[in-house]
Amino acid sequence: MRPNKGFYAREINQIIQNTEKMGEQLHPSYEEIRLAIDEDKLADLDQAHIKEIHELFDEGTQFYRLNFEKIKLLKPPAKVMGNHKTFEKAYEKYVNGCQAMTDSLAGEVNVDAFNEAEKVQDLATDTLYKVIQKITNLLLK
C-alpha cells in the first residue's frame, strides 16, 4: 500500500503546530531563566519556582517525545523520504536539547548546560523549519 500524501502532510502539520503551541506555553518560563542568567540574578529565583519550571519543562519534553514517536511511525511518500529522515533526526536532536535544558534545571541551575541545550535546540529548530519547507514544496508539486 502506498503512503497517503494527504494524511502524511496533515500529520506533519499537526506535529509542528502542537510543537509550536507547547513552545509558546514554555517560553515565558524559559525567558525567566534566560533573563536571570543574563543579568546574573539566578540567586534571586526561588528554588521552589525553579523546581516548578523544571517540572513544566519535563512535561513539555515528554510531550515532544510523544511527537517524536509519531514521526517515527509515519510512512512518508517516496519523494520526501530523505527529507523525512532529516526531519526525524532534527526532531530527535530538538527533543534531546529539551531534555538537556530540563536536566540543567534539576537542583542548582547549570548555566553551561542550559546554554549548550539552547544552542542544540536552536540548531535543530533551524533544520526543522528548513526541511519542513522542502517537504511542503515537494508534496505540492
N, C-alpha and C positions, 0 to 999 in steps of 0.2 A: 504494500500500500504506500502510495506517495504521500509525503508530508503535505498538510494543508497549509498553504501560504497565508490565507486569511487568519486562521487560528494562530499560527506562529506569530504573525505580526501583532495580533491583539494581545497575546500573552506577553510578548516582549514589551509592548507599550504599557501594559498593566504593571509589570515588574518595575519599569522605570518610573512610572507615576507613583507607585507605592514607595519606592526608594526615596524619591524626592519628598513625598509627604512626611516620611519618617525623619528625613534630614531636617526638614523645616521644624519639626517638633523638638529635635535635639539641638538645633542651632543656638537658641538662647543660652542654654547651659554650656555649650562649647565656648560661646563668646565670653561668658562669665569667667571661665577658666583661662582662656586666652588673654583676656584683659588683665587678670590678676598676675599672670606670668609676665606679660609685657611691662606692667607697672611695678613689678617686684612686690606685689601685695598678696601673695599666696597665704602668708601668715594671717591675714585679715579674714580669710574664709574659715567659717566654722567647720570642724571635722564632720559633724553630722550632715551638714549641707553637701560637703564633698562626697560623702557616702551616698546621699540621695542621687547626686549626679552620676556617680559610679553605677548605681542600680538602674538608673534611667538609660545610661549608655549600654549596660549589659542587655537590657530588654531590646534596645534598638539593634544591637549586634545579633541577637538571636533571631530577630525579625529578618535581618539581612541574610542570615544563614538559611532560613527557610526559602527566601527568594532564590538563593544560590542553588538550593536543591531542585527548585522548579526549573531553573535554567538548565541544569544538567539533564533533566528528563525531557526537555523539548526536542522535537525532531525537526531540525531546520530544513528548508528546501535546499536542494543541492547547490544552487547558485550562491547561497550565503553560508555554506558550511564552514569555510575557512574563517570568515568574519565572525561567525557564531563562536567558534573556538577561541578567537581573540577576545570576544565579549565575555565568554565564560571565564577565561584566565584573568581578565581585568576585574571582573566582579569578585572573583576569589581574592585577588590582591586587596580590593576595597574592603572586603569582609575582614581579612587579616589585619589591615590597618585599623579598622574599627575595634577589633579585639585588642590590638596593641594599645590603642588610646584608652580603652576601658581599663586594661590592666595597669596603665600608667597612673590611674586614679585610685588604685587599691592601697589603702593605708596612706602613707605620705605620697604627695604628688611627685612623680618622677618627671621633671621638666624635660630632660633629654629624651626620654621615651615618648612623652607627649608630642614633642616637636617632630621626632622621627616618624611617629604614626601619622601626624598631619601631612608630612611630605608624601608618605606612601598613599594615603587617601587622595591627595591632590593629583598625583600622577595617574592613579587608577581611574579617577573621575574623568580626567582629560581623555584617556584612552577609551573609556566607556562611551563618551559623547561622540568621539570621532568615529568609532566603529558602528554606533547606532545610526549615524548619518549614512555610512556606507551601506548598511543593511537596508535601511529605508529606501535609498536610491535604487539598490538592486531589486528590491521587491516591487517597486513602482514601474520598473521597465517592462 
